[in-house]
Structure formats: structure tokens, C-alpha cells
Amino acid sequence: MEETPPLGGFEKPDHERTGRDAGWRAGTGDGTDPDRHVHVVVLGLPGAGTSKVGRLLAHHLQRPYVDHDAVVGLSSDDVPDGASRRDVDALRRVLGTDHSVVYGVGGHVVEQIGRDDLDGAYVVWLDADPEMIAARLDTSEHPVLGAEPLSALREMAARLEPVVRELADLRISVDQVDPETAAEQIRLAWRRHVDEIESAS
């Protein structure tokens, strides 16, 4: 039988880095994992802050952060030509892991995934105005946007809107809030979501 290679892109939660004894659910501290498989998938346009917000959220939830580009082996110099079967397979493998994760996925993948691919994950879309992104963007970090990033962002936002409406459990505007505040707002919404699941079971 062919052995499945280990996934890259996993960043250990802070309590594993420091050796502190803490549970996967923020605040329990008892080493249990009652929220197992309630993954959080953070989606957004390039430059919306998916990685930054995702890492902060992972810190709050004391679980690993997983960067999609690292999982599939993309570097900042690569220009993804849309999403491939590789992207969808990687997403399914990450969401099939034993412990809950926060998974940051770029906009170029969104069109190719459906609810079935998300395996019951809690899906967050970071709403960001293309003009505000373009004004602060380091284009060297987002070559997918090409020579006219504002036009590319506007086109991508319009194209993805119907997909986001179908996939997202939560949409949060990040134009006027800092990443820490956005991460905390997501954590609170996610907690309510998990409580609803537990009360219904």
C-alpha cells in the first residue's frame, strides 16, 4: 500500500510550542478535545489578511494554523492558474486530520470547492474592499494579481460573490478593524456555532 506523505504547512499551536498544558478548546485547560473536527476555514481575497487573522484565531483557539499554499507547495513567487485538483485534494486531506485546525485558503481556490469538500467546517469569509486592499498591498507577495492588482481584485470579488454566499457561515468586514479584533469576533461567532451543535446533539 502506498504511504500517504505527511502534510506540510501545519504550524503548532502556542500551547504545544511552549509546553503549556491546555485543551484544544480555548479556556478548558483540561487536555480534552470536545470540538474535534469543528475545523475553521478562513477564506478571503489576496491581501485581505487571511493568514494574519487565521494565525491569531488559531492562537485564541489553541489549535494548529495551516496555510494552504504551504500545504500544496506554493511560494510567493508562484502564480497559481486557478485552483487545481491538487488544491481540492489538499483541502480534503487537511480537513480529514485528527485534530481541529484553522485553515487559511486564498481566493483562487474558492471557486473550485463545494460544501461537500468542506466536511462540516465552519467557513469564514473576510470581506475586504478591493480598493483598500490595493492601497496597502505588497504586490510582490501576491503575484497572482498581476500588473493591475485593483482591477484583478475587483474582478475576483465579483466572480466569487455567489460562491461565498453559498459557502460562508460567517462574513466579517475587515476594512475598519484590526486583525486581532477580527479574530476575536470570529472566535465568538464560532463558539456560538459549536454551542448550537452541542445543544442539538
N, C-alpha and C positions, 0 to 999 in steps of 0.2 A: 504494500500500500504506500502511495506517495505521501510523504510527510508534508503537512501544511507549514510553510515558512512562518516565522514569527512576524507579527505586525510591527512596523516601525511607527514613529510618531507619538507614542504614549509618553506623557510627562507625569511622573509620580505626584500624587497629592502631597501637600506640605507636611501632613502628619506622618507620611512614610519617609519623607526626606529627613525630618528631624527626629524621628523615632518616638514621637509622642503617641500615646495610646488613645486613639479616638475612633469612634464609629464612623461608618460611611455616611450616616445621616447626620447633618450638622447639628451639634448640640447634644447628641445622645451620649457619646463618650463611652459606650459600653462594648465596642468592638463588633456589634451586630450590623447586619445589612438589610434592614426591613424594606428598603426602597430598591432592592436589587432589580435590575432590568428596567427601571424607570430612567432610561437614558435621557439626556437633554441634547438636542441637536440645535446648534446656533447657526443660522443662515444669514447672509447679507450680501449686498453689493461689494465689490472690491473697494477697500478703503473705508467701509462702514464701521470697522472696529471689531469684526468677528473674533479675531484671535485675542485681542486685548480683553474684551468683555468676557469671552469664553474662559480665559485663564483666571480672571477674577471670580467668575461664577464657580469654577472648579475649586478654587481656594475656599470659597464660602461653603460649598457642599462637601469638601474634603474627599474629593474623588479625582481620578486622573483627567487631565485635559488631553485630547487627541486632536492633532492638526491634520486635516485631510491631505493637504499637499505633501506632508511628510510621510503619510501612510503610502501614497502612490508614488513617492519618489520625485515629486516636482521641486525644483529650486526656483529662486526668484528670477532666474534668467530664462525659465521656460515659458512659452506662450501656449497654454492649453487650447487646442482646437475643438472647443465644445467638450462635452462630457463623453466619455467612452464607457464601454462595458467594464473596463478596469475600475473606473470610478464607482460604478454601482456595486460591483463585487466587493470593493474595499469597504464601502459603507455598510454593506450587509455583514461583512466579517467583523467590523468594529462593533456593530450593534448586537452581534452574537456572542460577545465576550462575557465572562462570568460576572464581572463587577460593573456597576453603573459607571458611565463616563459622561463627560461633557465633550461633545464632538463639534469642532468648528469646520464648516463646509462653505466654500466660496460659491458665488453666484453662478459660475459657469457649469456647476454640477446640477443645479436645482431643476432645470427643465427635464432632466432625464430620470428623475426619481419620482416614485409614487408612494402612496400611503403604505402599500404592502412592503416596500423596501425599508420603511422606517421602523417596522417591528414594534409598534406601540410606543415609540419615543415621544417625548414632549418636545414639540418643534417651535422654535422661536425665530421670528424674522426681525432683524434690526432695520427699522425704517430710517433711511437717511436721504436727505435731499441731494441729488447729484451735483448741484452747484456748490453746496457746502463741502462735499467730498472732494471735488475737483480743486477747490481753493486751497485745501490743506494737503493734497495728495503728493506723495513722493512717487512719481511715475516709474522710477527705476525699480520699485518694489512691486509694481503691477503692470508688467509689460503686456498683459492681455488687453489693456485698454488702448494700446497703440498710440499714434501721434496726436489724436484728438480725444483726450480722456472724457471731457464733458459730454461730447456727442455720444461716445460709446456708453457712458453711464446712463444717459437719458434713454437710449435705445434699449439697453439691457433692463432698466427698471420697468419700462412699458411692456416689454416682452414677457417679463417674469410675473407681472402683477396677477394674472389669472391663476398661475401656478401657486403663488404664495397664498392667495385666498383659499385655495383648496388644502394646502399642506399645513399652514401655520396654526398652532394652538394659541399663540400669543404673538402680537405685533407690538413692538415698543419703539417709540421715536427716540433716536439717539442724537438728534440735532442740537438740542438745548440742554442735555445732561452729560455729565462726565461718565467715563466707563464704570467707575465704582458704583455710582448711583444706578446706572442701568443694570449692572449685575445684581445689585440688591433688589431692584424691582422684579427682575426675573426670578430670583430666588423665592421671593414671597409668593409670586403667582404660581410657581412650580410647587411650592409647599401646599398651597390650597388644592392644586390638581391632585397631588398624591393623597391628601386627606380625603378628597372626594372618592377616589378609587378604594381606599381602605374602608370608608364608611359604607360603600356599596357592596363590599365583599362579605 
